[in-house]
């Protein structure tokens, strides 16, 4: 269902696009890539980077995380093709390699903030990382069979539709119905 028409006339000022793509690799690992672009609908005078013409990217950034089936990060790469401070913004890219060893499971966003919050990272790359867990879980969800899962599926109790006290879990994940602690109900 689309949004209702706005109440006032308006002019597009800025477009930010976030795109996530997940790939299953031949070696059994997964690559999940996040891509962020920002475009302004007018010329922008960047103090350090000069003029960016209308339609030219203000930001064009990609992060690739390689993860195993347990969601543990085994490789990380960040690249910024366009950013407002040439020669400065790209200096932080190698630091994102320290994501290796972390897991996209619970606690990932907190760990990212501890590592890259504020001046320790790039605001845009760090914000983008917050979407990686759900992008990866979404890609893996179709590969899992509800009845074959030994551990509580990570998506349960993460949104109102998948509340273990609710009707969706009772119908499609009956093994976990009523659970709040990662244990099966008897």
C-alpha positions in Angstrom: 0.0 0.0 0.0 1.6 3.3 -1.0 1.8 6.3 1.3 -1.1 8.8 0.9 -0.5 11.9 -1.2 1.3 14.6 0.8 -0.8 17.6 2.0 1.5 20.2 0.5 3.4 20.5 -2.8 7.0 19.6 -2.4 10.3 19.4 -4.3 12.8 16.6 -4.0 15.9 17.8 -2.1 17.9 14.6 -1.4 18.0 10.9 -2.1 19.7 8.3 0.1 19.6 4.7 -1.1 20.6 1.7 1.0 20.9 -1.6 -0.8 21.9 -4.9 0.7 22.7 -8.0 -1.3 23.6 -11.4 0.1 25.5 -14.1 -1.8 26.1 -17.8 -0.9 29.7 -18.6 -1.8 31.1 -21.9 -3.3 33.2 -22.3 -0.2 30.2 -22.4 2.1 30.6 -18.8 3.4 28.3 -15.9 2.8 29.0 -12.4 1.5 26.6 -9.7 2.5 27.2 -6.3 0.9 25.7 -3.0 1.9 25.8 -0.1 -0.5 24.9 3.5 0.5 24.6 6.4 -2.0 23.5 10.0 -1.4 22.5 12.4 -4.2 21.4 16.0 -3.8 18.9 17.6 -6.1 21.0 20.7 -6.3 24.7 21.7 -6.5 26.5 21.3 -3.2 29.5 23.3 -2.1 31.6 21.0 0.0 34.0 23.0 2.1 36.9 20.6 1.5 35.8 18.6 -1.6 34.7 21.4 -3.9 31.4 21.6 -5.8 29.4 18.5 -6.3 27.0 19.0 -9.2 23.3 18.2 -8.9 22.9 14.4 -9.3 26.6 13.6 -8.6 27.0 11.3 -5.6 27.9 12.9 -2.3 28.5 9.5 -0.8 29.0 6.1 -2.6 30.1 3.6 0.0 30.2 -0.2 0.2 30.8 -2.7 3.0 31.3 -6.4 2.4 31.2 -8.8 5.3 32.0 -12.4 4.8 30.3 -14.6 7.4 30.0 -18.3 8.2 26.8 -20.2 9.0 27.0 -19.2 12.6 27.0 -15.5 11.6 30.6 -15.0 12.6 32.5 -12.5 10.5 35.5 -14.0 8.8 36.4 -11.0 6.6 35.4 -7.3 6.3 36.1 -4.7 3.7 34.9 -1.1 3.5 35.3 1.1 0.4 34.2 4.7 -0.1 34.3 5.8 -3.8 32.7 9.1 -3.1 32.8 11.1 0.2 32.9 14.8 1.1 36.5 14.9 2.3 38.8 13.3 -0.3 42.0 12.0 1.2 40.5 12.1 4.7 37.3 10.0 4.8 39.0 7.0 3.2 41.6 6.8 5.9 39.1 5.1 8.3 38.2 2.3 5.8 41.0 -0.2 6.9 39.8 0.1 10.5 36.6 -1.8 9.7 38.7 -4.9 9.3 38.5 -5.3 13.1 34.9 -6.5 12.6 36.5 -9.9 11.9 35.7 -12.3 14.7 32.5 -10.5 15.8 29.1 -12.1 15.2 26.1 -10.6 13.5 24.0 -12.3 16.2 22.8 -10.5 19.3 25.0 -7.7 20.5 26.4 -6.7 17.1 25.1 -3.2 17.0 26.4 -2.5 20.5 29.8 -3.8 19.5 29.8 -1.6 16.3 29.1 1.5 18.4 31.8 0.6 20.8 34.3 0.2 18.0 33.2 2.9 15.6 30.9 5.4 17.4 31.7 9.1 17.0 35.2 9.9 15.7 36.3 6.3 15.9 34.5 5.6 12.6 32.7 7.0 9.6 29.1 7.9 10.5 27.7 6.6 7.2 29.6 3.3 7.2 28.8 2.7 10.9 25.1 3.4 10.4 25.0 1.1 7.5 26.4 -1.7 9.6 23.4 -1.7 11.8 21.4 -3.2 8.9 23.7 -6.2 8.3 22.3 -8.6 10.9 18.7 -8.5 9.6 19.9 -8.6 5.9 21.9 -11.7 6.6 19.2 -13.4 8.7 16.7 -12.7 6.0 18.9 -14.4 3.4 19.5 -17.4 5.6 15.9 -17.8 6.8 14.7 -19.3 3.6 17.3 -22.0 3.8 16.3 -23.2 7.3 13.5 -25.6 7.9 11.3 -24.8 10.9 11.2 -28.3 12.2 15.0 -28.9 11.8 16.2 -26.0 13.9 17.8 -27.1 17.2 18.4 -23.7 18.6 15.8 -20.9 18.9 15.7 -19.1 15.5 17.3 -15.7 15.9 14.3 -13.8 14.4 12.0 -14.9 17.2 11.2 -12.2 19.7 12.8 -9.6 17.5 9.6 -8.0 16.1 6.0 -7.9 17.2 4.9 -10.5 14.5 7.4 -13.0 15.8 6.6 -12.7 19.5 6.9 -16.2 20.9 3.6 -15.5 22.8 1.8 -14.7 19.5 -0.2 -16.6 16.9 2.5 -16.7 14.1 5.0 -18.5 16.4 2.3 -20.8 17.7 1.4 -21.8 14.1 4.8 -21.9 12.4 7.2 -22.3 15.2 5.2 -24.3 17.8 8.3 -25.7 19.4 9.1 -22.2 20.6 5.6 -20.9 21.4 5.5 -19.2 24.8 9.3 -19.1 25.0 11.2 -16.0 26.2 14.5 -17.5 27.3 15.7 -19.6 24.4 14.3 -22.8 25.9 11.5 -24.9 24.5 8.2 -25.0 26.3 7.3 -28.5 27.7 
